[in-house]
Amino acid sequence: MQYKQLGRTGFNVSTISFGCWAIGGTWGTVNDKESMAALHTAIDMGVNFFDTADVYGDGRSERLLAQLRAETSETIYIATKAGRRLNPHEAAGYNRKNLTAFVERSLTNLKVDTIDLLQLHCPPTQAYYMPEVFAVLDDLVKAGKLRYYGVSVEKVEEALKAIEFPNVQTVQIIFNMFRHRPSELFFEQALKRKVGILARVPLASGLLTGKLTASSTFEEDDHRRFNRHGEAFDRGETFSGVDYDTGLQAVDALKRICPPDMTLIQFALRWIQMHEAVTCSIPGVKRPSQAQENFAAADKPALDDDTMTKVTQIYEEYIRDSVHHLW
């Protein structure tokens, strides 16, 4: 496993880390025993950073991480998120009363006195223009409830605005072979301000595993079935906003240039690591076998310039026009 400093936090985190959405819910059937086995496999492979949220399984994944922390002697860092419990999900809801209540609930679920890293959970764009929201987070740090805080965003605009607030330590943003835009301006600014970047949805909701086909089906509680057009939340969260059939065509092209010593999953994750500004990617994991394949990518050799150029060409041909300017 490889490690990088997470912004200015002092946390030295695994460059491929564990995304916990899948072990919480909305990814089909999940089994807690299997989830715990996957978490322990990650620890065994050197993973020390776990990203979750209070809404993943209504706190289920937070509670599993509390169990993991109790069962391991290794130092681990847990990042969670707050805000998506709001209904309606409006910027005005990101106030002192609600954020404090969300934090207290996560502290209970995680069985800790202080959260390592709290992230606002894709709030409406307006929230990034409300200094009072970030003042509440500053007060929660002063109160010892949080060590650090950051944001999870949908759009590059939101990421750029968020890092204007001096105590935003991290930005979580969708970045993968089907989402190149963050690397244009945002990465440069994040490096300049020493802000950590967590690349979320690194496998485009499974498209970049190379294991999905035109006939693949998804369970009723899987967002890849019910949110393809943004019916439940932002469309970009599912398959990175890419049309499913178009994505399959792009995947076929990527398979043709995939290095022979890597699976397509490892190729996709190693591609993300090639970007200096990215601290880590956080692929979702449900089973030990997925953990083994995902985390082995951290130690794969660097991709050559020709391969990187070909990935860009595939993006330009198949993906760019439909997603680039939307997020």
Summary of the structure (lengths in Angstrom):
residues: 327
radius of gyration: 18.4
end to end distance: 30.9
largest distance: 53.4
contacts: 1143
relative contact order: 0.15
helix: 47%
strand: 15%
